[in-house]
Amino acid sequence: MNQLKLVARIVEKTALRYTPAGIPIASATLIHSSSNTEANTVRQVEFEISAIAAGEISQRFNEIELDVAREFTGFLARKNRNSKSLVFHIIEFGAPLLD
């Protein structure tokens, strides 16, 4: 199964674009920060990940305000067929979370 749930903030967005087939695509960069326990040691985890939302969700995704924590759900896939880079494909997101 390829499913990812992540609490993150959008730190950068690009303008809504359309595929040759007319499918709207919203692109953004997400940032995540959390503390996790691994091998009885607390580990600080911080990273940025590229994300896209395609189709019906793209307009709502593109309207999300920057730097507000939300839970995003989706899956990981290669940026393109020949790439080793991963992109988070968002299929659902929640309301803003309180800090």
C-alpha positions in Angstrom: 0.0 0.0 0.0 1.3 3.5 -0.9 -0.5 5.9 1.5 1.0 8.9 3.3 -0.6 11.1 6.0 1.4 14.1 7.0 0.9 17.1 9.1 2.7 19.9 7.2 2.5 23.6 6.2 2.6 24.9 2.7 5.6 27.2 2.3 5.5 27.9 -1.4 2.9 27.6 -4.2 2.9 28.0 -7.9 0.0 29.2 -10.2 -2.6 26.6 -11.1 -1.6 25.0 -14.4 -3.4 22.5 -16.8 -2.2 19.3 -18.4 -2.6 18.9 -22.2 -5.8 16.9 -21.3 -7.2 19.9 -19.4 -6.7 18.5 -15.9 -5.9 21.3 -13.4 -2.7 20.8 -11.3 -1.8 22.8 -8.2 1.9 22.5 -7.0 3.4 23.4 -3.7 6.3 22.8 -1.3 5.3 21.4 2.1 7.4 21.6 5.2 7.1 19.1 8.1 8.5 19.2 11.6 8.0 16.8 14.4 9.6 14.8 17.3 9.6 11.0 17.0 10.9 8.2 19.2 13.3 5.8 17.6 15.3 3.2 19.5 14.3 4.9 22.8 15.8 8.2 21.6 13.8 11.3 20.7 14.6 12.3 17.1 13.7 15.7 15.6 12.4 15.3 12.0 12.3 18.2 9.6 11.9 18.0 5.8 10.5 19.7 2.7 8.6 17.8 0.1 7.2 18.7 -3.3 3.4 18.2 -3.5 0.7 18.3 -6.2 -3.1 18.1 -6.2 -4.8 17.2 -9.5 -8.3 17.4 -10.6 -11.2 18.6 -8.5 -9.2 19.1 -5.4 -6.6 21.3 -7.1 -8.6 24.5 -6.8 -9.3 24.1 -3.1 -5.6 23.1 -2.5 -4.4 26.2 -4.4 -6.6 28.4 -2.2 -5.0 27.2 1.1 -3.2 29.9 3.0 0.5 29.6 3.5 2.2 28.5 6.7 -0.9 26.9 8.3 -0.6 23.3 9.6 -3.0 20.8 8.1 -3.2 17.0 7.7 -2.6 16.0 4.1 -3.4 12.5 2.8 -2.1 11.0 -0.5 0.6 8.9 -2.0 4.1 9.1 -3.2 5.1 8.8 -6.9 8.1 9.6 -9.1 8.2 13.1 -10.4 8.2 11.6 -13.9 8.9 8.2 -15.4 12.7 8.7 -15.5 13.1 10.5 -12.2 14.3 9.2 -8.9 12.7 12.2 -7.1 9.4 11.7 -5.3 6.3 13.9 -5.2 3.5 13.8 -2.7 0.2 13.5 -4.6 -2.4 14.9 -2.3 -5.9 13.5 -2.6 -7.4 14.9 0.6 -6.6 17.5 3.3 -8.2 18.7 6.5 -9.0 21.9 8.2 -6.3 24.1 9.7 -4.8 22.6 12.9 -4.2 24.5 16.1 -0.6 24.9 17.1 
